[in-house]
Structure formats: structure tokens, C-alpha cells
């Protein structure tokens, strides 16, 4: 299983090479999602993955969600393959945008390495592209369980078992990264 093609846009000043190869980390995350979901084969599909700064992600968050502050990850789905969906094989899954600044800033406070945190956000964003959400409790639990299993398969600890951001009073999956 090859997974989808990924077009990367990496703002070099927004990710430190010492924190891991962002492209390789995201590629592994996307392939892990593809392998983890039965009946899904994303070969022939394409997605965009951008690592940007807080200023740019804040503008996207404001313009597309009406929330005027930076966030960690945003997903913009286009075509959605999956069980029970009649979408032609191949196409554009959509775009995932991650704030490298937020990843680097938040990782330590969450007790994670920047590489693990970036991988988690790539998995989270990919699940959103495939139609998963966390607006309702049952959906949140299903999405969180998938994230934990996928990350576990990559050797990354459960991101919801450790500390959450102290200024975020919301439940772990009710963050603003739709």
C-alpha cells in the first residue's frame, strides 16, 4: 500500500530540522492512517500538507472558521473516499495546514517531542480529511481511539493520556482544529 501522493509546502523557518524530518514524519502519519482504516486504499489520491506560521494559520482560521486566533492544525477536505461512499478512485483529498510555531511551542508543555506532536497533528488532520470529526462525544471518542491506535502503531504514546494545554479548558478532542 503506497498511500496518497503528498504535496508539501514547508516554510523552512517554521520547523527546525533538529526536531525531525517534517516531510518524513507527515508521510509516515498519512500512510499509517491509510493502513489503519479497513477498506480504504488511498493510492492514486493526492493531498496538500503545509507547515506554516501562526500568522498564516490565524488568517486561515479567521477566514474559514470565524475564529481570530492561531490554532495547531486545520483541514480542508475536498473529495472523501471511504466505505459506502461512491467517489471515483483517485482525486484530491484536500489540504492539511499545521502551524510549525504552535507545534514547537506546545510540544514541551504537552510532554511530547515536536516530532511526535507533528505526527499526531498530521494523523488528526488526515482523519478530518476522511470525514472524521469530534463535534459530538461519540464521534470524538471514535476519532480519539483511532488516533491512539494509529500513533501506537508508529511507536508514539497516547497523546490524550498526558497533560493538556493549561489554557485549554475544553476536552482533549474539542480543540479548534476542524
N, C-alpha and C positions, 0 to 999 in steps of 0.2 A: 504494500500500500504506500503510494508516494505522497498522498495528501495534496492539497491545493498549491498552486503557484502563489508565491507571496512577493508583492512589490513593496520594497522597503523604502522609507524616507526617514533617514536618521539624521537629526540635527546634531552634528558632532559635539558641539559644546554642551549638549544636554544629557550626555551619557559618558561616563568615564570608562574607558577601555579596561581599566584595572578592575572594574566591577563585573566584568564578564562580557562576552561577545553577544551584544544585544540581538543581532540577527540570528545567531545560532540558538540562543535561548528561546526566542519567539518562534522560530521554525520548529523546534522540539515541542513546544507547547501546542502549536497548531496540529502537528502530527499526532500528538497524544490524544487530543480531542477527537480527531478522526478515527483513531483506533478504538477509543473507548465507547463509541456510540454504535451499537449493532445496526446493521442495515444501512449504514452511511458510508459512502465512498466519495471522497472529495477530489479524487483525481480528475483533472480537467477543469476544476474550478479555480478561481483567482480571487485574492483579496489584497487589500492595501493595508499596510501597517506602518504607522507614523509614530516616531518618538519625537516629541516637540517640547516646548517650554510652557510654563504656567500662563504666560500672557496669551499665547495662541489657544491653549485649551480653554482658558477662561472665555475668550471670544466665541469659540465654538459652543461652549456650554450656555452662554448667554443667548446666542443667536438661534440655537436649535432647541433649547430646553427652557429658556427664560430664567436661568439661574446664573446670576452675575458673580461667579467666583470660580477659581480653578477647581478641577477635580482630578482624580487619578487616571481614569480611563473612560472613553466614550466609544460607543459602537454605532455604526450607521449601516444597517442591513439593506441589501438590495434584493437579490434572489435568495430564497431559502429552501435548500434541499432538505430532505428528511423523510422518514417513514410516513406514508399516507399523503405526501404532497406530490402533485404532478407538475414538477418543474423539469424541463429538459436537462439532461446530463451536461454539466459544464455551465459556466456562466460566471457572473460576478457576485460573490458573497456579500461584499460591502467593504467597509473600512473600519479599522480599529485605530484609535488615536490615544496614545499614552503620554502623560506628562513625565518626562525623564526627571525634571526637577522635583516633582512630587514623590516619585519613586525613591529617589536618593534621599530626600528629606524624611520621608515617613518610615523607610525600612528599619532604621535603628530603633525608633520608638515602638515599632511593632515586634521587635525581637527577631527580625529576619535579615538576611543578606539582601543587598539590592538585586542580585541575580534571581534569588527565589521570589522576591516581591514582583519583579518584572514578569517572571514566568507565570505567577499567579494571575496577574492582570491580563496577560495575553490569553490565558485559558478562560478567564471570566469574560473578556471581550468576545472571544470566539463563540462561547456559548450563547451570548446575546445575538450574534450574527445568525445563529441557527435557531433562534426563536425562544430560547430560554429566558426567563425573567424572574424577578424576585419582588414583584409588587404585592403579591398575596403570600401568606405564610406557607401554604402548601407548596407553591411554586418555589419560594425561597429555600425551603428545606430540600426539595428535589435538586435544585441548582447547586446548593451548597454541598450536598452529598456527592454529586458528580465532580465538583471541583476538588474535593478532598481525595476522592478515588484517583482522579487523573493526576493530581500533584503527587500523591503517594507513589504512583507508578513511575514518576520521574525522580523519586527519592527526596521529595520535599514534604516536610511536616505539615500537618493540618494547620492552615493559616487562621482558622477560627478558634483554635484551642488556646492561643497565646493572647497577649494584650491587644486591645483595640485602641484606636486613636483616642486619647483622653478628651479631646474636644468634640468627639462624635457621640452624641447621646443615643444614636439610632442603633438598632440591632445590626449585627455584622453584615447581612446582605441587603440592608435597606439604605445603602450608601447611594450617592447620586452619580451612578455611572451606568446609565441605561444604554 
